[in-house]
């Protein structure tokens, strides 16, 4: 039988064990409290730091906003907004992928293609298709996702002008694609030449402000000052294009070695600069001297032909069917009139062909087709007779139609003039 002393000893041990457990719990609670307190202190510091960061970021934003407003107030030239131009960083291209039908792919190869029927996202898919169809993605190891991002960034960097906008960019590039297919240029040019032609067409009017070189020069804009009055717009388009290429996620030339990149950069710049209409006579004259003895192995001959090709595509609207071409005339005149109104308000010289009080659609187009378009396309036709039916003949028909309209306009003006003279004579009586 257990003794009394052993019972007391057992009881004493139980009390000690409970006390030890309670002490251990208390110690763990204190330890937990300490841990929680330390964690809370750390979180408070982080919140404080993050709050300071937010305040600093907000302050920076406000400073940038004020600086931007100051730049805009100082310069009324609509020059490049750096934040806008390089902002669209999209990890995943956001335009839907369209599966182009066989009919659409065939239509894209023709000068008759009607871009008015297509939404911007659909035009992006068509541009993407052109790069794949010409073998450029394959031959130059272009990442297809990079191509998508680049095209999106291109679209974002065309302004919403009446004429010089993304749809114009698409039309010029589609006409280039059409000429490459129609004239079998891939049999005559290198793939580097084809890539330069297509890419220059895509980039040729990037960030166009809607006011031409004469305005930039006469208004002494930032753009004209930067480029010393020498093709300010075209130099600007080149600069924006290669700002975009400087982004790895938009650089379709990423896999080029330094020498190849130098070549594509130089060729692209040369072609974009050739679109300055101030150089039209010079470039066409040089091409006329070479065309009768054209040599595809002569680099100078090929370079000159490429400049003429991008010029043709840039001003090719009248090659298209009347219902496609005529809305572009309205868009161009709207942009011209916006400029001439501004020039009048600022006391700057106004070109007669841009003055809403002096120009009509028929007078503007008759002279342009007769003295600019037809001489250039007919010279190209000497090398590529196949363009006569689908390009030159539509130009001749367009010229004839606008000449008829001009005769009607002139007759109406004469009638109005006689009425005005009769009213004046009646008033004097």
Secondary structure, DSSP 8 states (H G I E B T S, - for coil): ---HHHHHHHHHHHHHHHHHHHHHHHHHHHHHHHHHHHHHHHHHHHHHHHHHHHHHHHHHHHHHHHHHHHHHHH--S----HHHHT----SS--S------HHHHHHTTSTT--GGG--HHHHHHHHHHHHHHTTHHHHTT--HHHHHHHHHHHHHTS---SSSSHHHHHHHHHHHHHHHHHTTGGGTS-HHHHHHHHHHHHHTTTT--SS-HHHHHHTT-HHHHHTTTSSHHHHHHHHHHHHHHTSGGG-TTTT--HHHHHHHHHHHHHHHHTT-GGGHHHHHHHHHHHHTT--TT-HHHHHHHHHHHHHHHHT-GGGS-HHHHHHHHHHHHHHHHHHHHHHHHHT----GGG-TTT--HHHHHHHHIIIIIHHHHHHHHHH-TTHIIIIIHHHHHHHHHHHHHHHHHHHHHHHHHHHHHHHHHHHH-
